[in-house]
C-alpha cells in the first residue's frame, strides 16, 4: 500500500536533478584526480574543464531553484514522522546551499589566486576578489571542506532513498524516476 500520492516531480525537475547529480559526481571525481597531478599542461587543461563544469552547475542550480520556487514537490509519505519530514527539508535546503557555495568558493579561489575563469574559453568572468595568496588558500580550504560535506550529505540522501525503496517500500523513489 502506498503511503503517498502517486504524484511525481515535473519532468524539468527530474531532468535537472539527474543532470546535477551526474555533474556533481563528475566534478568531484575530476577535482580529486586533478589535485594529485603535478603541474603540467594536462593539469591546467583539467583545471579549466573543472571550472567550466563548476560554472555550469552553478547556473543549473539557480535554474533548479527558480523552477522549484514555482513548482511544489509532491507530498512526502504520510508514514514519515514530522521530525523526519523536517530533517528532510533541512537536508534538501543544505544541499542547495552547498550547490551554490561550492562553485562560488572555487571561483573566489581562482580569483584570489590570480587565475581568471574564462567560461568555455569564450566568456571571461570577473575576478570576485583581488589577488591574495592567503585568501586563495582560505577559499581553497572552504571549497574542499564544502565538497566533502556535500559528499557526506549526498551519500545520506542516497542511503535514505534506498531505505525508502527497499526497507519502507513506500515507493518514494518513483517520484524522481524519469
N, C-alpha and C positions, 0 to 999 in steps of 0.2 A: 504494500500500500504506500503510495507516495504521500509525503507529508508536506508537499509544497504544490504550488500551482504549476501547470505544465509550461508556463511562460519561459521564454529564452531571452538571452540578451539579443540585441539587434545584430544583424549581420555586420554592420560597421563596427560595433563594439567588439564582436568576436574576432573580426579581422585585425583590428588594432591590438587586441590582447595578444594574439598569437604572433603577429609581426614583432611586437615589442618583446615578447618572451624570447623569440629566436634572436632578435638583435641584441638583447641584453646578454644572452648566453655567449654569443659570438664576441661581443665587445669585452666581456670579462675574460674569455679564453685568450683573445688576442692580447689583452693587457697583461695577462700572466706570462704569455710567451715573450712579448717584446721586452718586458722588464729584465729578462735574463740574458738578453743579447748584448754583445759587445758593440760599441759604436761603429757603424758601418753604413754605407748607402742603403742596404737592405733594412736595417733597423729604422732609419729615417723614413723609409717608404712605409713600413709597418705603422710607425707612429702617425704618419699622415692618414693612412686608412682608418686607424683607430679614432682619430679626431673627426674624420668625416662621418663615421658611424655614430660617434657620440653626439654630434650636432644634429644628425638625422633623428636620433632617438629623442633628443631634447625637443625638436619640433613636433615629433609624433606624440610625445606625452602631453604637450599643450593641446594638440588636436583631440587627444583622447579625453582630456579633462573638459574641454569645451563640449564634446559630444555627450559626456556623462552628465554635464550640468543641465542638459535639455532632454535627456532620456534616462528615466529612472531604471535602476536594475530590477530584475524580478525579485520577488519576495524570497527571503530565506525560509528554510523548512520550519514549520511550526514546532517541530520537536526540539529545535535548538533553544536552549535557555536564553533569557535576556542577557545574562552575563556573557555568554559565548557570542551572541549576536553583537554585543558592544565591543568585545575583543576583536571580532571580525572587522567591524567598522574601523577601529583604531589601526589594525594591521593594514587594511587597504589604504587608509589615508597616509600611513607611514610609507608604504610602497610608492605612492605618488610623490610624496615629498622627496624621497631618495632619488626617484627617477628625474626630478628637476635638479636637485643639488649635485648629483654625481657629474653630469656633463658640465654644469656650471663651475664646479671646483676644478675640473680638468681644463676648462677654458681659462679660468683665473690662473691656474698653474702655468699654462703656456704663456699667458700674458706676462706674468711676473718673471718667467724665465727669459723673456725677450724673444720668444718664438711665436710669431703671429700665426693665427689659424686662417687658412685660405680654403673655404669650403669648395670641395671638388676642383681645386686649382682655378676657380672662377671668381668667387666672391670673397674678398678679404674681409674678415670680421674685425671689428675694432678691438684693440687691446683694452681690457677692462681695468687694469691697474698698471702702474709704471714698472719697469724692470727693477726687480729687487730679489736678490738671491735668497734671503731669509724668508721673504713672503712666498717665493716659489716653493721652497721646501715645506712651508706650512700648508700651502694649498695641496701639494702633492700628498702630504700625510693625510689631510682631510679626505682627499679623493680616494686614496687607498682604504682608509678606515670605513668610509661610507660604502664602498664597493663590497667589502667583507660583510658589513651589516646587511646590505641588500641580499647578498648570497644566503645568509642565515635566514632572513625573513622569507625569501623565495622558497627555500627548502622547507620551511614551516608551512608555507602556503600549499606547496605540492603535497606534503605529508597530510595536511588537513583534507585536501581534495580526495586523496586516496582513502583516507579514513571514512569520509562520507560515502564514497563509492563502494568500498569493499567491506566495511565493518557496519556502518549505519545503514547502508543500502537505501539511502534516501534519494538517489539519482541526482544529487546536486550538480555533478559534473555535466549532466545533459544540458544545463543552461548555457554552457560555454563551448559546446561542441559545434564545429562548423556544419 
